[in-house]
């Protein structure tokens, strides 16, 4: 069963949160962060620049923590990001086979 990904909105007590950059985290949330390069040469998810972008790597870390039991068994993931960060997460959800196997929008 793939984990649903929600963009923005309220964070429930059992949710995990994926945050772009250093924005404040909700209290008591399981948080993973990703940082996009400041001046990318190409678009989000460009295969020649980064086969797995920062958002895909962060999603993998979240799934591994859940699978290994080092995080709680979160039922969904809430993404807090800029438009560019949301595009990076959506690109990973569509194009990255590992991410697609574990998460769904």
C-alpha positions, 0 to 999 in steps of 0.5 A: 500500500502506497503512502498518500502525499498531501501538499499543504494543509493541517498536519495530523498527530500521526503524519510525517512532514516533508519540509523544503529548507529550514522552515519551522516544523510542526510540534511532535511531527516526524520531519524530513527535510530537503534542499534544492540547489539555489541556481539549477542549470536545468529543470526539476528532476533533470536526469543529466544533473541528478538521477535522484533529486533532493526530494526523491532522496528525502522521500526515500529516507522517510520511507526507510525510517518508517520501514525500519521502525525508527519513525512511527508508522505514519499514515500519510505525508504532508509536504511543506514547500515552495512552488519549486519544491512542490514541483520537485516532489511531484516530479519524484512522484511521477518519474522516480521508480522507487518513490512511485512504488512507495508514495502516491499523490 
